[in-house]
Amino acid sequence: MALIGDLRAYPHFPGFDPLTPGQLEDPFAELAQARAEQPVFYMEKYGMWVVTRHEDVWAAYKDQASFSNAVAHQPRCPRPQSILDRKGDWALPVDGNLNTIDQPTHMPLKRVWKTALDRAVDGIGPWLDRRIEELVSAFEDRGEADLVEVLTWPLTVSTVAHLIGAADEDAEKFKGWAEGWFELTGSSALSPEHAEACWHGFVDFEEYIERLIADRRREPRDDFASFLIAEQVKGAPISDREIVTNTIGVVAAGSDTTANAIGQMMHLLLSSPDRLQDVRALPELRANVIEETLRLRGPVRCEIRTTARDVTLSGVTIPQGAMVCLHLGSASRDESLFDRADEFDPRRERLSRHMAFGALSRVCIGAPLARLEMRKTLDVVIDRFPRLRLADDQAPLRYTESLVVPSLRSLKVKW
């Protein structure tokens, strides 16, 4: 990235550092101040611009000619020698992923992926019911548990395993691979040892998916990988590589983000006993609980773009070739759209304006499945655990290190 001019002349906002422990937990006070005082600013530490207001993030989604997705999932840590020794000049398996493809190629490919995903998701409701029942039955007699450990992650990784046709016993591998994906592509500050482990996890991830795709070519089944292959055979303009990278993308995005969304939803409710009682008494509020959770604590904090030309937002010119963080979490708390924007309110209206799943042609194709998993989990937990509350030793929320998708590590509860 080549930026022209004196970096000191760019607008800065020193209070914001998304990878500090405190702001991994809660960056929103600083972002509210930034929206008011300096809505577009440059983070010299990370070589990245930040866009915080809803109208500006929306403008970036509309102006796809100026904001390229090409670097959306590029690693932020250098490739270690052990990877060079193992794979040579190997690139992260993100090329051809929908989130890294610009228009006009993006939409035709997105229609292909959506067709395959819709077929894989069709009729998944009863399977989800059975899986949630299995998981809840395994811990409901304990009296206490870590919901991240026993429910949110096991549910979401087994769901994506089911979708792509992976063996049940392989699902546990997906958690580490998915977290490694978002740490490696969302942080330049990982320790060398941890970054190396994430790199090797990526290699293992790719090799696993390549074997799975090869199996599906020999023996197709009713799963996402087989449906993608079927679209290719029918003439869809997708390469073998794109089938691999987008199957990887479904696993990473469909497990980590949804697990986080479910965990955040439960934490918000358990931190607001009055709201929880309302939701118990009025089931019609539950759909709003999901949307308010996504608005207030959406799992994807930001998306990364690169400017193809100079662009001006809120009076600030971002130069061509700049890396830009479109902060979805900040945009979804913009006071110009939402009164009491930092308050959790399941009765809130006009929630469709949040940006948790992106916007316009870049809306996540997995959003309906994520909402379905959230709703089914919410219904079971609310109805089966009338005395559910946060455990006494539940510390402030802790996350993996990523400015894009910080992954919730733990949520301890008792009943």
Secondary structure as UniProt FT lines:
FT   HELIX           7..9
FT   TURN            14..15
FT   TURN            18..19
FT   HELIX           21..25
FT   HELIX           28..37
FT   STRAND          40..43
FT   TURN            44..47
FT   STRAND          48..51
FT   HELIX           54..62
FT   TURN            64..66
FT   STRAND          67..68
FT   TURN            70..73
FT   HELIX           81..87
FT   TURN            93..96
FT   HELIX           98..100
FT   TURN            103..105
FT   HELIX           106..121
FT   TURN            122..123
FT   HELIX           125..139
FT   TURN            140..141
FT   STRAND          144..146
FT   HELIX           148..152
FT   HELIX           153..164
FT   HELIX           168..170
FT   HELIX           171..184
FT   TURN            185..186
FT   HELIX           192..218
FT   HELIX           224..233
FT   TURN            234..235
FT   HELIX           240..252
FT   HELIX           253..257
FT   HELIX           258..270
FT   HELIX           273..281
FT   HELIX           283..285
FT   HELIX           286..297
FT   STRAND          302..307
FT   STRAND          311..313
FT   TURN            314..315
FT   STRAND          316..318
FT   TURN            320..321
FT   STRAND          323..327
FT   HELIX           328..331
FT   TURN            332..333
FT   TURN            335..337
FT   TURN            339..342
FT   TURN            346..347
FT   HELIX           351..353
FT   TURN            356..357
FT   HELIX           360..362
FT   TURN            365..366
FT   HELIX           367..384
FT   TURN            386..387
FT   STRAND          389..390
FT   TURN            392..393
FT   STRAND          412..414
//
